[in-house]
């Protein structure tokens, strides 16, 4: 994975992540700006930066350092998204399995009660009047 920078203006650059071997293509992750004090910061990210990482993408001495910290925040966000998606799939599978099991239990219980109360099949006098 590589980081690329595209100049928007003299003080603003757009940061993109380029995947290796065509892996997911280019992903634009944010815009960096140079402030009047000579410090770089992320003014707009295209993903929600976690609260504890907000300080890491501000007040950097170089554009590259700020871009790398933004990429690190994006990598953590992307990993969390993949984890959440996988967890969601696992929970959906578990819920479907539980629903099938519960449906099977209900059917078996209903079949049992139906067999107890089916008077047409049970003759207490064994055919005698």
Secondary structure, DSSP 4 states (H G I P E B T S, - for coil): -EEEEEESSSSEEEEEEE-GGGSS-EEEEEEEEE-TTS-EEEEEESSPPPGGGGGGGSSBSSHHHHHHHHHHHHHHHHHHHHHHHHHHHHHHHHHHHHHHHHHHHHHHHHHHHHHHH-TTT--TTTT--
